[in-house]
Amino acid sequence: MSELAISLRGVVKRYGQITAVDGLDVSVPAGTCVGLLGPNGAGKSTTMRMLTGQSIADEGELEVLGFRMPGESKQARAQLGVTPQLDNLDVTLTVEQNLLVFTYLYRVPRRERKEAIERSLELARLEDRRDTRVDKLSGGMRRRLLIARSLVHRPRLVLLDEPTVGLDPQIRQELWALIDRLRSEGTTILMSTHYIEEAQRLADTVLIMSHGKAVAAGPPAQLVLEHAGSEVLEVYGAPSRLAEVEREAAAHGLSTRRTGTSVAVLGAGSVDGLEGERRPANLEDVFVLLTGEEIG
């Protein structure tokens, strides 16, 4: 059995009367990338805070890199890199100065600091911006710097909390290339995201959360085949026609999802007699089926 970089067993976190995480079990093998997928309020950010020791679970057991949380959170954080969802860079410093500060915080030995900074700049493709103040950087560059900062001490595990949220598709693709490189180098990654394509493109395993619970976990292709089949039938029409299609699908034991003026019939590849546009099933179909919500 491979070593686990993260292990959560029966984890519960409450805020008053609200249960943000409810009996969560998660296992992340070392050297893999796991995508944490879920709508707002699913418990993704709360899970991230518990893994970094910012929040303490009310029940259950958490281990990060073999260290028990929260008692050994200091040891875990020393080998952990975190890219927060919100930009907290020091805008009065240059790119290189921001990285230098974190070499001190992570206690990178003096003789290794220059090499650590150069490697992080190269990974994030920011070598030519080393002397630029952060407030002069574009949004995509700042996000790349956030990731570079989390890598300056060569962590064994990186937590990426919505790393590309709010960025345009082209910049998102640049960050995907950076994350994919880390993945190929064997860095363990846990990435929470709102973007279906991001999870399907980068993650070895996807964990779908809803209302604080894990509702499905597995390789993206396996989840699609298991929950949505190989083919989906898209039927467009008036509400009365869509309701009729939903009844027909239910009679065949098939699941459906309503999207605006269409109904998607999942697993329709095995059924004849239904007319519409056929397409391959995808992870978004699975997400909506299991959570009842559109990805945001």
Number of C-alpha atoms within 10 A of each C-alpha: 4 8 12 17 21 20 20 20 15 15 23 22 23 16 9 7 6 9 15 21 28 20 17 21 16 16 15 21 17 18 21 20 27 25 30 27 28 30 21 15 14 20 24 26 20 19 24 21 15 18 25 20 18 13 15 20 22 12 16 15 17 22 20 25 19 15 18 15 22 20 11 14 19 14 15 24 19 15 17 24 25 20 23 19 17 12 12 10 18 14 14 12 16 20 30 23 18 22 29 18 14 18 23 13 11 18 12 17 12 10 8 11 19 15 12 20 26 16 17 24 24 13 20 23 16 20 16 10 16 17 13 15 17 23 15 13 16 10 16 18 20 21 26 24 27 25 25 26 26 24 29 23 26 18 18 19 27 23 22 24 22 20 24 23 14 10 14 11 10 10 15 18 14 17 21 17 14 18 24 17 13 18 18 13 10 14 20 25 28 24 25 26 25 20 17 19 13 18 23 18 12 20 24 18 22 27 23 24 25 24 18 23 22 21 15 17 18 17 15 22 16 15 21 22 16 13 20 26 20 18 19 23 23 21 21 18 13 10 13 9 14 18 14 11 22 21 14 15 20 13 9 12 10 17 16 24 18 15 12 9 11 19 23 26 28 25 24 24 16 10 11 7 6 14 11 15 11 15 14 14 24 23 21 17 21 23 26 18 17 15 18 12 14 13 16 10
